[in-house]
Amino acid sequence: MWESQEALWDFAYRSGHLEVMRRRREWFERHVEAHMVLWWVPAGHLPTVGEALERLTELRDHGPSPRAFTFATSYTATEAARHLPLAQPEQAGVPAQAVRSPRPESADDAAAV
C-alpha cells in the first residue's frame, strides 16, 4: 500500500521496479484482460487477497469506478469514500448496523492500494 497515488507512481515508474517491468514479457505471457487494480482503503485497514480479487473482478466486469480503477482512470480518496460499503459484522454476533467501516473523510485519512 502507498499513502498517495503519486508515491505509487514514483515506485512503479521512477525506481528499479521499472527496469524489471520492462523485461516482464521475458517471463510472462501478455494479459488479455485487466490484471491490476487500484482502490482506496481507510487508514489502518489491511486489504485481503479476496478483497483484491473482488475489486479486480469489478474492474473487469464494469470498468473503472471509484471502487476499482487504474492509473489511467483514477479517482480521489474523497470520491472513493462515498462508495465504501459497510463492514460485515464479526462472527461474534454483532448486529450489522452496529459495525461500520471507517470511511476516510479526506485524502489524509486514506491510503492507496
DRENZAKOL-610748 format. One record per residue: chain; residue in one letter; x negated, y, z of N, C-alpha, C, O in turn. Coordinates in steps of 0.1 Angstrom, whole numbers, plus 5000, padded with zeros to 4 digits. Layout:
BEGIN
+------+-------+------+------+------+------+------+------+------+------+------+------+------+------+
: kedo : fivex :   nx :   ny :   nz :  cax :  cay :  caz :   cx :   cy :   cz :   ox :   oy :   oz :
+------+-------+------+------+------+------+------+------+------+------+------+------+------+------+
:    A :     a :    X :    Y :    Z :    X :    Y :    Z :    X :    Y :    Z :    X :    Y :    Z :
...
+------+-------+------+------+------+------+------+------+------+------+------+------+------+------+
END
This chain:
BEGIN
+------+-------+------+------+------+------+------+------+------+------+------+------+------+------+
: kedo : fivex :   nx :   ny :   nz :  cax :  cay :  caz :   cx :   cy :   cz :   ox :   oy :   oz :
+------+-------+------+------+------+------+------+------+------+------+------+------+------+------+
:    A :     m : 4991 : 4988 : 5000 : 5000 : 5000 : 5000 : 4991 : 5012 : 5000 : 4980 : 5012 : 5005 :
:    A :     w : 4996 : 5023 : 4994 : 4989 : 5036 : 4994 : 4999 : 5046 : 4999 : 5011 : 5045 : 4999 :
:    A :     e : 4993 : 5057 : 5004 : 5002 : 5067 : 5010 : 5007 : 5077 : 5000 : 5017 : 5084 : 5003 :
:    A :     s : 5002 : 5077 : 4988 : 5008 : 5085 : 4978 : 5006 : 5079 : 4964 : 4997 : 5070 : 4962 :
:    A :     q : 5013 : 5083 : 4955 : 5012 : 5078 : 4941 : 4998 : 5082 : 4935 : 4992 : 5075 : 4928 :
:    A :     e : 4994 : 5094 : 4939 : 4981 : 5099 : 4934 : 4969 : 5090 : 4939 : 4960 : 5087 : 4932 :
:    A :     a : 4970 : 5085 : 4952 : 4960 : 5077 : 4957 : 4960 : 5063 : 4950 : 4949 : 5058 : 4947 :
:    A :     l : 4972 : 5058 : 4947 : 4972 : 5045 : 4939 : 4966 : 5047 : 4926 : 4959 : 5039 : 4921 :
:    A :     w : 4970 : 5058 : 4919 : 4965 : 5061 : 4906 : 4949 : 5062 : 4906 : 4942 : 5056 : 4898 :
:    A :     d : 4944 : 5069 : 4916 : 4929 : 5070 : 4917 : 4923 : 5056 : 4919 : 4913 : 5054 : 4912 :
:    A :     f : 4929 : 5048 : 4927 : 4923 : 5034 : 4928 : 4924 : 5027 : 4915 : 4914 : 5021 : 4911 :
:    A :     a : 4936 : 5027 : 4909 : 4938 : 5019 : 4896 : 4929 : 5024 : 4885 : 4924 : 5016 : 4877 :
:    A :     y : 4928 : 5037 : 4884 : 4922 : 5043 : 4871 : 4909 : 5051 : 4874 : 4903 : 5056 : 4864 :
:    A :     r : 4905 : 5053 : 4886 : 4892 : 5060 : 4889 : 4883 : 5053 : 4898 : 4876 : 5060 : 4906 :
:    A :     s : 4883 : 5040 : 4898 : 4874 : 5032 : 4906 : 4869 : 5020 : 4898 : 4872 : 5019 : 4887 :
:    A :     g : 4862 : 5012 : 4905 : 4857 : 5000 : 4899 : 4868 : 4990 : 4894 : 4865 : 4981 : 4886 :
:    A :     h : 4880 : 4992 : 4899 : 4891 : 4984 : 4895 : 4894 : 4985 : 4880 : 4897 : 4976 : 4874 :
:    A :     l : 4892 : 4997 : 4875 : 4894 : 4999 : 4861 : 4886 : 4991 : 4852 : 4890 : 4985 : 4842 :
:    A :     e : 4873 : 4989 : 4855 : 4864 : 4981 : 4847 : 4868 : 4966 : 4847 : 4868 : 4960 : 4837 :
:    A :     v : 4873 : 4961 : 4859 : 4878 : 4948 : 4859 : 4890 : 4946 : 4851 : 4892 : 4937 : 4843 :
:    A :     m : 4900 : 4956 : 4852 : 4912 : 4955 : 4844 : 4910 : 4956 : 4829 : 4918 : 4950 : 4822 :
:    A :     r : 4900 : 4963 : 4825 : 4897 : 4964 : 4811 : 4893 : 4950 : 4805 : 4895 : 4947 : 4793 :
:    A :     r : 4889 : 4941 : 4814 : 4885 : 4927 : 4809 : 4896 : 4917 : 4812 : 4894 : 4905 : 4810 :
:    A :     r : 4908 : 4921 : 4816 : 4918 : 4912 : 4821 : 4922 : 4902 : 4810 : 4926 : 4891 : 4813 :
:    A :     r : 4921 : 4906 : 4797 : 4925 : 4897 : 4786 : 4916 : 4885 : 4784 : 4919 : 4875 : 4778 :
:    A :     e : 4904 : 4886 : 4790 : 4894 : 4875 : 4790 : 4899 : 4864 : 4800 : 4896 : 4852 : 4798 :
:    A :     w : 4907 : 4867 : 4809 : 4912 : 4858 : 4820 : 4926 : 4855 : 4819 : 4931 : 4844 : 4824 :
:    A :     f : 4934 : 4864 : 4814 : 4949 : 4862 : 4815 : 4955 : 4864 : 4801 : 4950 : 4871 : 4792 :
:    A :     e : 4967 : 4857 : 4799 : 4974 : 4859 : 4787 : 4982 : 4872 : 4788 : 4985 : 4877 : 4799 :
:    A :     r : 4986 : 4878 : 4777 : 4993 : 4891 : 4777 : 5007 : 4888 : 4782 : 5014 : 4879 : 4779 :
:    A :     h : 5012 : 4897 : 4791 : 5025 : 4897 : 4797 : 5035 : 4902 : 4786 : 5033 : 4912 : 4780 :
:    A :     v : 5046 : 4895 : 4785 : 5057 : 4899 : 4776 : 5068 : 4907 : 4783 : 5076 : 4913 : 4776 :
:    A :     e : 5068 : 4907 : 4796 : 5078 : 4915 : 4804 : 5070 : 4922 : 4816 : 5059 : 4919 : 4818 :
:    A :     a : 5077 : 4930 : 4822 : 5071 : 4937 : 4834 : 5065 : 4928 : 4843 : 5071 : 4918 : 4847 :
:    A :     h : 5053 : 4931 : 4848 : 5046 : 4922 : 4857 : 5041 : 4930 : 4870 : 5035 : 4924 : 4879 :
:    A :     m : 5044 : 4943 : 4870 : 5040 : 4951 : 4881 : 5052 : 4961 : 4884 : 5059 : 4965 : 4875 :
:    A :     v : 5054 : 4963 : 4897 : 5065 : 4972 : 4901 : 5060 : 4981 : 4912 : 5052 : 4976 : 4921 :
:    A :     l : 5064 : 4993 : 4913 : 5062 : 5002 : 4924 : 5075 : 5006 : 4931 : 5085 : 5006 : 4924 :
:    A :     w : 5074 : 5009 : 4944 : 5085 : 5013 : 4951 : 5080 : 5020 : 4964 : 5069 : 5017 : 4968 :
:    A :     w : 5088 : 5028 : 4970 : 5085 : 5035 : 4982 : 5091 : 5026 : 4994 : 5101 : 5021 : 4993 :
:    A :     v : 5083 : 5026 : 5005 : 5088 : 5019 : 5017 : 5086 : 5029 : 5029 : 5078 : 5038 : 5029 :
:    A :     p : 5095 : 5027 : 5039 : 5094 : 5036 : 5051 : 5080 : 5034 : 5058 : 5075 : 5022 : 5057 :
:    A :     a : 5074 : 5044 : 5063 : 5062 : 5043 : 5071 : 5063 : 5032 : 5081 : 5074 : 5031 : 5088 :
:    A :     g : 5054 : 5023 : 5082 : 5054 : 5012 : 5092 : 5060 : 5000 : 5087 : 5059 : 4989 : 5094 :
:    A :     h : 5067 : 5000 : 5076 : 5073 : 4988 : 5070 : 5063 : 4980 : 5062 : 5056 : 4986 : 5054 :
:    A :     l : 5062 : 4967 : 5065 : 5053 : 4958 : 5057 : 5061 : 4950 : 5047 : 5068 : 4941 : 5051 :
:    A :     p : 5060 : 4953 : 5035 : 5068 : 4946 : 5025 : 5064 : 4932 : 5024 : 5052 : 4928 : 5026 :
:    A :     t : 5073 : 4923 : 5020 : 5070 : 4909 : 5018 : 5069 : 4906 : 5004 : 5073 : 4914 : 4995 :
:    A :     v : 5064 : 4894 : 5001 : 5063 : 4889 : 4987 : 5077 : 4888 : 4981 : 5079 : 4891 : 4970 :
:    A :     g : 5086 : 4883 : 4989 : 5100 : 4882 : 4985 : 5106 : 4895 : 4981 : 5113 : 4896 : 4971 :
:    A :     e : 5103 : 4906 : 4989 : 5108 : 4919 : 4985 : 5102 : 4924 : 4972 : 5109 : 4930 : 4964 :
:    A :     a : 5089 : 4921 : 4970 : 5082 : 4925 : 4957 : 5089 : 4917 : 4946 : 5091 : 4924 : 4935 :
:    A :     l : 5092 : 4905 : 4947 : 5098 : 4897 : 4936 : 5112 : 4902 : 4933 : 5116 : 4903 : 4922 :
:    A :     e : 5119 : 4906 : 4944 : 5133 : 4912 : 4942 : 5132 : 4925 : 4934 : 5139 : 4928 : 4924 :
:    A :     r : 5122 : 4934 : 4937 : 5120 : 4946 : 4930 : 5116 : 4944 : 4916 : 5121 : 4951 : 4907 :
:    A :     l : 5107 : 4935 : 4914 : 5103 : 4932 : 4900 : 5114 : 4927 : 4892 : 5116 : 4931 : 4880 :
:    A :     t : 5123 : 4918 : 4897 : 5135 : 4913 : 4890 : 5144 : 4925 : 4887 : 5149 : 4926 : 4876 :
:    A :     e : 5146 : 4934 : 4897 : 5154 : 4945 : 4894 : 5149 : 4954 : 4883 : 5157 : 4959 : 4875 :
:    A :     l : 5136 : 4956 : 4883 : 5130 : 4964 : 4872 : 5132 : 4957 : 4858 : 5135 : 4963 : 4849 :
:    A :     r : 5129 : 4944 : 4858 : 5131 : 4937 : 4846 : 5146 : 4937 : 4841 : 5148 : 4938 : 4829 :
:    A :     d : 5155 : 4935 : 4850 : 5169 : 4934 : 4846 : 5176 : 4947 : 4843 : 5185 : 4948 : 4835 :
:    A :     h : 5172 : 4958 : 4850 : 5179 : 4970 : 4849 : 5171 : 4982 : 4845 : 5176 : 4993 : 4843 :
:    A :     g : 5158 : 4980 : 4844 : 5149 : 4991 : 4840 : 5145 : 5000 : 4852 : 5150 : 4997 : 4863 :
:    A :     p : 5137 : 5010 : 4850 : 5132 : 5018 : 4862 : 5144 : 5025 : 4869 : 5153 : 5030 : 4863 :
:    A :     s : 5142 : 5026 : 4882 : 5151 : 5033 : 4891 : 5143 : 5038 : 4903 : 5132 : 5034 : 4905 :
:    A :     p : 5149 : 5046 : 4912 : 5142 : 5050 : 4924 : 5138 : 5037 : 4933 : 5130 : 5039 : 4942 :
:    A :     r : 5145 : 5026 : 4931 : 5142 : 5014 : 4939 : 5131 : 5005 : 4933 : 5125 : 4998 : 4940 :
:    A :     a : 5128 : 5007 : 4920 : 5118 : 4999 : 4913 : 5113 : 5006 : 4900 : 5121 : 5008 : 4891 :
:    A :     f : 5101 : 5010 : 4900 : 5096 : 5018 : 4889 : 5082 : 5015 : 4885 : 5076 : 5006 : 4891 :
:    A :     t : 5076 : 5022 : 4876 : 5063 : 5021 : 4871 : 5056 : 5034 : 4872 : 5062 : 5044 : 4875 :
:    A :     f : 5043 : 5035 : 4868 : 5036 : 5047 : 4868 : 5042 : 5057 : 4857 : 5044 : 5069 : 4860 :
:    A :     a : 5047 : 5051 : 4846 : 5052 : 5059 : 4835 : 5066 : 5064 : 4839 : 5071 : 5074 : 4833 :
:    A :     t : 5073 : 5058 : 4848 : 5087 : 5062 : 4851 : 5088 : 5063 : 4866 : 5096 : 5055 : 4872 :
:    A :     s : 5081 : 5072 : 4873 : 5081 : 5072 : 4887 : 5092 : 5081 : 4893 : 5098 : 5090 : 4886 :
:    A :     y : 5094 : 5079 : 4906 : 5104 : 5087 : 4914 : 5097 : 5091 : 4927 : 5087 : 5085 : 4931 :
:    A :     t : 5102 : 5101 : 4933 : 5096 : 5106 : 4946 : 5102 : 5098 : 4957 : 5112 : 5091 : 4956 :
:    A :     a : 5095 : 5099 : 4969 : 5099 : 5092 : 4981 : 5113 : 5097 : 4985 : 5121 : 5089 : 4990 :
:    A :     t : 5116 : 5110 : 4983 : 5129 : 5116 : 4987 : 5140 : 5109 : 4978 : 5150 : 5106 : 4983 :
:    A :     e : 5137 : 5108 : 4965 : 5147 : 5101 : 4956 : 5149 : 5087 : 4960 : 5161 : 5082 : 4961 :
:    A :     a : 5139 : 5080 : 4964 : 5140 : 5066 : 4968 : 5147 : 5064 : 4981 : 5154 : 5054 : 4983 :
:    A :     a : 5146 : 5074 : 4990 : 5152 : 5072 : 5004 : 5167 : 5071 : 5003 : 5173 : 5064 : 5011 :
:    A :     r : 5173 : 5077 : 4993 : 5187 : 5076 : 4991 : 5192 : 5062 : 4986 : 5203 : 5059 : 4987 :
:    A :     h : 5182 : 5054 : 4982 : 5185 : 5041 : 4977 : 5180 : 5029 : 4986 : 5181 : 5018 : 4982 :
:    A :     l : 5175 : 5032 : 4998 : 5171 : 5022 : 5007 : 5183 : 5015 : 5013 : 5192 : 5023 : 5018 :
:    A :     p : 5184 : 5002 : 5013 : 5195 : 4995 : 5019 : 5194 : 4995 : 5034 : 5184 : 4997 : 5040 :
:    A :     l : 5205 : 4992 : 5040 : 5205 : 4989 : 5055 : 5197 : 4976 : 5057 : 5197 : 4967 : 5049 :
:    A :     a : 5190 : 4976 : 5068 : 5182 : 4964 : 5071 : 5192 : 4952 : 5075 : 5203 : 4954 : 5080 :
:    A :     q : 5188 : 4940 : 5072 : 5195 : 4929 : 5076 : 5194 : 4926 : 5091 : 5183 : 4928 : 5096 :
:    A :     p : 5205 : 4922 : 5098 : 5204 : 4920 : 5112 : 5194 : 4908 : 5115 : 5193 : 4899 : 5107 :
:    A :     e : 5188 : 4909 : 5126 : 5179 : 4898 : 5131 : 5187 : 4886 : 5134 : 5200 : 4887 : 5136 :
:    A :     q : 5182 : 4875 : 5135 : 5189 : 4863 : 5138 : 5193 : 4862 : 5152 : 5201 : 4853 : 5156 :
:    A :     a : 5189 : 4872 : 5160 : 5193 : 4872 : 5174 : 5208 : 4876 : 5176 : 5212 : 4878 : 5187 :
:    A :     g : 5215 : 4879 : 5165 : 5229 : 4882 : 5166 : 5232 : 4897 : 5168 : 5243 : 4900 : 5172 :
:    A :     v : 5223 : 4906 : 5164 : 5226 : 4920 : 5165 : 5236 : 4923 : 5154 : 5233 : 4920 : 5142 :
:    A :     p : 5246 : 4931 : 5157 : 5256 : 4935 : 5147 : 5249 : 4943 : 5135 : 5241 : 4951 : 5138 :
:    A :     a : 5254 : 4940 : 5123 : 5248 : 4947 : 5111 : 5248 : 4962 : 5112 : 5238 : 4968 : 5109 :
:    A :     q : 5259 : 4968 : 5117 : 5259 : 4982 : 5118 : 5250 : 4988 : 5128 : 5247 : 5000 : 5128 :
:    A :     a : 5244 : 4980 : 5137 : 5235 : 4985 : 5147 : 5221 : 4985 : 5142 : 5212 : 4991 : 5149 :
:    A :     v : 5218 : 4979 : 5131 : 5204 : 4978 : 5126 : 5203 : 4986 : 5113 : 5210 : 4983 : 5103 :
:    A :     r : 5195 : 4995 : 5113 : 5193 : 5004 : 5101 : 5178 : 5004 : 5098 : 5170 : 5005 : 5107 :
:    A :     s : 5175 : 5004 : 5085 : 5161 : 5006 : 5081 : 5158 : 5021 : 5083 : 5166 : 5030 : 5081 :
:    A :     p : 5146 : 5024 : 5088 : 5142 : 5038 : 5090 : 5140 : 5043 : 5075 : 5133 : 5038 : 5067 :
:    A :     r : 5147 : 5054 : 5072 : 5147 : 5060 : 5059 : 5137 : 5072 : 5059 : 5139 : 5080 : 5068 :
:    A :     p : 5128 : 5072 : 5050 : 5119 : 5084 : 5051 : 5127 : 5097 : 5048 : 5135 : 5097 : 5038 :
:    A :     e : 5125 : 5107 : 5056 : 5132 : 5119 : 5053 : 5124 : 5128 : 5044 : 5130 : 5138 : 5038 :
:    A :     s : 5111 : 5125 : 5043 : 5103 : 5133 : 5034 : 5092 : 5124 : 5029 : 5090 : 5113 : 5033 :
:    A :     a : 5084 : 5129 : 5019 : 5073 : 5121 : 5013 : 5063 : 5118 : 5024 : 5056 : 5108 : 5023 :
:    A :     d : 5062 : 5126 : 5035 : 5053 : 5124 : 5045 : 5056 : 5112 : 5054 : 5048 : 5106 : 5061 :
:    A :     d : 5069 : 5107 : 5053 : 5073 : 5096 : 5061 : 5074 : 5083 : 5053 : 5080 : 5073 : 5058 :
:    A :     a : 5068 : 5083 : 5041 : 5069 : 5071 : 5033 : 5055 : 5067 : 5028 : 5046 : 5075 : 5028 :
:    A :     a : 5055 : 5055 : 5023 : 5042 : 5050 : 5016 : 5046 : 5044 : 5003 : 5057 : 5039 : 5001 :
:    A :     a : 5037 : 5046 : 4993 : 5040 : 5040 : 4980 : 5034 : 5026 : 4980 : 5024 : 5023 : 4986 :
:    A :     v : 5041 : 5017 : 4972 : 5036 : 5004 : 4970 : 5032 : 5002 : 4956 : 5028 : 4992 : 4952 :
+------+-------+------+------+------+------+------+------+------+------+------+------+------+------+
END
